[in-house]
């Protein structure tokens, strides 16, 4: 059975770019879920204006900004509770700001399916990023690798492909806070023994970063917390 492709796009104050990202992404997937995270700049109106004519797209919303992690958790929980989806279906995550090169999705899909991966976390080409951002990413990825028990090269990447069954299982071990969802799910999946790759390099046509030092501090703290949570509650069965 060919797995369905479901894309999740969290959006917070991305009115200038969100409709363009959705329009480009929509033909590549079977279903599209947008989460407006309490935007105040017209993002929700832009998405609502784009939705007519796109019957396989839907909008989930927060009235007040909750953070990227909460937006992902809302969408992932929705998918986990659906009875019309299969554990082998694939879930893509894509940022709404246009920083991802969506032309790489077909190749990511090919790798994820041919290698039967549970998670393919794209490794961004950070050569155009400021030196302090590259250094921070290296340090955070090294710290995550220590707790994941597997070398991770870009644990902050938002361009990812998950097998739904593995993602639904991982949700039992984390929720994420602010931006920490990306680092927590990587550590949790590795600790649970799922098949994870984080070495497929993809271009970044647009540099965007909203994370602050406090966000990095939160991520550093949440990484060991996620690993310990898995160690305390590890299931007795092998991953599906």
N, C-alpha and C positions, 0 to 999 in steps of 0.2 A: 504494500500500500504506500503510495506517495504521500509523504508528510505534508500537512498544510503549513503554510507560512503565515505567521501572525506577527505584525510589527507593533511595538509599543513606543510612542513618542511623547515624552514628558515636555511640557512647555510652560515657561514662566517668563512673561514679558518678552515674547519673541514675535510681536506683530509684524515686523518688516519681513521676516523670513519663513514663518511657519507654513503658510499656504503653499509657497514654492517647494518646500521640503516634502509636504504631503503629496503634492501633485506629481513630483518625481518618483516618490516611493510607491505610490498606490498601484501602478501597473506591475510592480515586481512581486507583490504579495497577494495572499488570499483574503486577509482581513487586516484592518488598521484600527488601532485604538490610540486615541490622543487623550492625554490627561492635562487639562488646564489647571495649573497649580496656583489658583487665586491671582491670576494676572491682573494688573491695573492699567495696562497700556492698550487694550483693544485686541489682545491675543484671542480671547474667547470669541469675540465678534468676527475676527478673521477666520477662525476655524468653522464657526457656524455658517459663515457665508460660503465656505468651500464645500461643506458637507453635502448639499443637494446635488444629486447626480452621482454620488459615490456611495452606493447602497451597502458596501461592505466595510464602511468606516463608521465609527461611533466615537462620541465624546464623553469622557468622564471628567468630573469637575470637583474642585475645592473652592469654596467661597473665599477662604482666607489662605494665604500662602502657608504651606506645610513643609516645604522642602522637597528636593528631588527624590530622596529616599521614600518619603511618604507617597509620592506620585507613583513611583514604581511599585510599591507594595500594594497600592490600591488596584493597579492594573493586573499585577501578577496574581493577587488573590481572586480577582474576578475570573481570570483564566483557569485557575485551579478549581474553581467551583463549577465550571461549565461541564455539562454532560455530553456536549456535542463534539468535544475535542478529544484527541487521543494522546496518551503519554509520549508517543513518538513524534508528535507535531513539533515544529520549530518556532521559537519565539525570538524575534529580532528586537534589539533596542537601538534606537537612533535618536540623536539630539535634534532639537528643532531649530537650532541656530545656523544650520548650514555648514558646520565645520567638518562633517563627514562626507567623503567621496562615495556616493551611493553606487557608483559604477563598480565598486569592489564587492557588492553584496552577492552577486552570482558566484564569484570565486570563493567567498566565505561559505556560501551554501554548499558548493561542491566539496570543499574540504571537510566540512562538518558531517556531511552525509557519507562520503566515501570512507572516512575514517571512523564513522560511528561515534562521534564525539558527543559528550554531554554538554560541554560548554566550549565555545571558541570565542575567546576574548581577544579582539584585534589589538595588535601592537601598533600604536601610532608612530609615524615618522616624525619625531620631535625636533628635527634639525632646524626648523624655523622658529622654535620656541626660544625665549630668553634663557640665558645660562642658569639663572636661579630656578626657573621652572623645570628645566631638565634635571638639575641636581636634586630638586625636591622629589620629582617623580622617581628617580633612581633610588633615593633613600627610602621612600615609602614602599616601593616595590620590593626592595631587599628585606625590609622589615616584615612585609606580608609573606615573603617567601619563607622566612624563618618559621613563621607560625603555620603556614600552609603545608610545610613539608615537601614543597615542590617549587622549583625556580619560576618565579613570575617576573615578567619583563616590563609590563605596563599595566599595573593593577588598577589604574584610574580610568582606563579606556571605557567610553560609553557605547562604543560600537561593538555589539556582541551577538552571538547566536547561541541559544540555549535549547536543549531538549526539554519539552514541557514537563515530563515526568520527573526529571532530575531537579528542575527549577522548583516544582511544587514541593518536592521533598526538602529542598534547602530552605524553603520559607518557614519550615518548622524550627529553624535554628537562628533566625535573624529577622530584624525589621529594618534596621538602618536608621541613622539620624543625620539630618542635613544631607551631606554628600556621601555618607559612609556606605551606602548600599553597594557601590561598585567594589569596594575593597572587601567588604564582609562576604558577599556572595562568592567571590573568588576563593577566599580562605575556606569558607564552609564547604564548597563543592570539593576542593582538594582534600580536606580532612575527611569527608565522607567517602572518599575513594572513587569519585567520578572521574571520567576521562576529560581532562581539561588541557587546552592548548592556549598559549599566550605569546606565541612567537611569529605569527603571520603579520608582516608589516604592511600597513596601509597608509596612503598619503593623507595629509591634513591640509586641504586647500585654504582653510581659514583658521587663523589662530584666535581662539576665544578662551578666556579663563575668568571665572567668577569666584574661584576659591580663594580664601584668605588664610592667614596663618592659623586662625582659630579653627578653620575647617580641617587643616592638616593635623592639628593637635587632636581633634575629635577622631579623625581616621586612625591615627597612631594608637589611640586608646581603644578603639572599637575592634581593631584587628586581633589582639590577644583575647579580648572578651569573646569574640566569635569562636576562636579556636577552643577556648576552655569550655564554652557552651556545648560544642560538638563532643568534646572528650567526655563530658559528664552525661550526655544523653545519647551517645552513639548507639544506633540500632544494632541488633544482633544479626540482621540479615545483610547480604551483600547488595550493593546498588543494583537497581533493575536495569 
